[in-house]
Amino acid sequence: MTLVKQHPAYFGNLFDELFNQFPVNRAKESSALNAPAVNILETREAYHLELIAPGRNKEDFKVNVENGVLTVSFEKAAATEKQDYKTLRKEFEFAAFKRSFSLDNKINANAIQAKYENGILKLLLPKKEEVMVTPQQISVN
């Protein structure tokens, strides 16, 4: 028996996005190894994107929409404070990242909202009114 170990975050997301019908697909990636994992959820009213990014400040995130592409990026400004101690080992690293998703015409790009709480950047992508499916009760005569 041969066991093959795959990096679940990379291959799982790759296959999910290739075969998923979700209208927000990855358009471009830079620094793919540094990019945070993303959860994509759908409700009747909206799509919800959650990027796990603990230990960051909300001011360091940039979220914008241009030409039908939603881009989420992070870049931490280097701190230049004088310290009176010597760092022996530094493993905390907040590398810059950029993730982009193409938006289709079902999403109201003018109403997108972003919130950062408890280490998760949450994006709300509301659906346009005409796209929302309203359940309809049909009476039987």
Protein Blocks (a to p, Z undefined) as FASTA:
>chain_A
ZZddddfklmmmmmmmmmpcbfbdcfbdchkllpccddddddfkbccdddddehiafklp
ccddeehiacddddddddfbdcfbdcfbdfbdcddddddddddfkbcfklgccddeehia
cddddddfklpccddddddZZ
